[in-house]
Amino acid sequence: MKYALLIYLPEDADERFTPAEQTAVMEECIEDTKETKRRGHYGGAARLSATKTAVSIRNRGGKQWVTDGPFAETKEHMVGFYLLDCAGIEEGKEYARHHPTAKMGATIEIREVLYSDPA
């Protein structure tokens, strides 16, 4: 089964952690990704830019509305995601339990992927 692990951090995480602390966590994420690949569970990952760079698109009744910023204003924002091929949700939980962003107070949402590009 494929699972998406959606990683959320508080909006002020960049201010709460020094650049050195952020770099250390990112390096741990890279090592964690290498291990995930080695185990055959890796399906992709990405680090996202800040929400202030987002553009939200809403299509209704044949019209399109474009809004600068994220879809919803929240105290946490999605900073990245992983796609994993796991035996089940428990394996996804285990991965989330040890993810390096936990040190920064991350919330990791795990959702089963219902469809993915077969390529």
DABELFEN-V732975 format. One record per backbone hydrogen bond with DSSP energy under -1.0 kcal/mol. NH is the residue of the N-H (numbers start at 0). CO is the residue of the C=O. E is the energy in kcal/mol with one decimal. If there is no record, write none. Layout:
nh,co,e
NH,CO,E
NH,CO,E
//
This chain:
nh,co,e
2,83,-2.7
3,110,-3.3
4,81,-2.6
5,108,-3.3
6,79,-2.6
7,106,-3.1
8,76,-2.3
10,74,-2.7
12,9,-2.1
15,11,-1.9
16,12,-1.6
21,17,-2.5
22,18,-2.6
23,19,-2.3
24,20,-2.1
25,21,-2.4
26,22,-2.5
27,23,-1.9
28,24,-2.4
29,25,-2.1
30,26,-2.1
31,27,-2.8
32,28,-2.4
33,29,-2.1
34,30,-2.1
35,31,-2.3
36,32,-2.6
37,33,-2.4
38,34,-2.0
39,36,-1.4
40,35,-2.2
42,82,-2.7
45,80,-2.0
47,78,-3.4
52,49,-2.0
53,50,-1.8
55,66,-3.3
57,64,-2.5
59,62,-2.5
62,59,-2.2
64,57,-2.9
66,55,-2.7
68,53,-3.4
76,8,-2.8
78,6,-2.9
79,6,-1.2
80,45,-1.9
81,4,-1.7
82,43,-3.1
83,2,-3.0
84,40,-2.7
85,0,-2.8
91,87,-1.5
92,88,-2.5
93,89,-2.1
94,90,-2.0
95,91,-2.3
96,92,-2.6
97,93,-1.2
98,95,-1.1
101,98,-2.1
102,99,-1.7
103,100,-1.6
104,101,-1.7
105,100,-1.7
106,7,-2.4
108,5,-2.8
110,3,-2.5
112,1,-2.8
//
